[in-house]
Amino acid sequence: MSSTRGIALGVSEELVDRVLKSWESNPMIKPRLAKVVVNVGVGESGEVLRKAARILEMLTGQKPSERRARKTVKEFGVRKGEPIAVAVTLRGRRASEFLNRVLDAMGRRVKSSSFDDFGNVSIGVKEHIMLPGVKYDPELGIFGMDVCVTLERPGLRVVRRRVKRSRVPYRQRVSREEAVVFFVKELNARVV
């Protein structure tokens, strides 16, 4: 078997070798896990939203924030400004631990269509009880969630800081191929 087993069809072995060599030559080029955002959208406020918030707090260890509807949709019974989802942003050690749990639940497989052009990856988890170590609680029910992973290179802080804010060129952003290589080599995931 070749060493590229599990790497997406659009990424060649030569590209993987070139990316790994560039990461070794300059540590400022190697991407890192910036944040993991976990979102549970229920579409309505009330008791269902509170249950989703309790589950999200139990899974991540952080208090979730509410997300409000941007506009009114009469067909779904949603009013503008009504809380309809909860989300948590994880960084550092918590982010990597939660991402490993999600990858274990998914069988360490990620679709290649989940990667965008700037190093972001979105993974959908159908049921929260798929995560290892989580048991079903009939009082809370079952919720699905979206897990959005952001990869960035060191130095991207200059885009977000308040004092002396500046732009960075596109070469400083993480490309799709580099994100795939990061998931395969650093997180031991298969991209299919």
Number of C-alpha atoms within 10 A of each C-alpha: 4 6 7 15 13 15 23 19 11 8 15 12 13 10 14 20 12 10 18 16 11 14 15 11 11 9 11 14 19 19 21 17 18 17 20 24 17 25 24 25 18 16 16 18 15 10 10 17 20 15 16 25 24 15 21 23 16 12 16 17 12 15 15 21 14 20 16 18 17 13 11 13 11 8 6 9 9 19 16 12 12 18 21 22 23 24 23 21 19 21 15 12 10 16 20 18 14 19 23 18 18 20 21 15 17 17 11 17 17 24 13 18 11 15 20 15 13 17 22 20 23 19 19 16 19 13 13 21 17 17 18 13 8 12 10 11 10 7 7 15 14 15 18 17 20 16 22 18 22 19 22 22 18 16 12 14 14 14 12 11 10 9 7 8 11 12 10 13 6 9 8 15 20 22 19 18 22 23 23 24 23 22 18 22 14 10 14 15 22 22 21 14
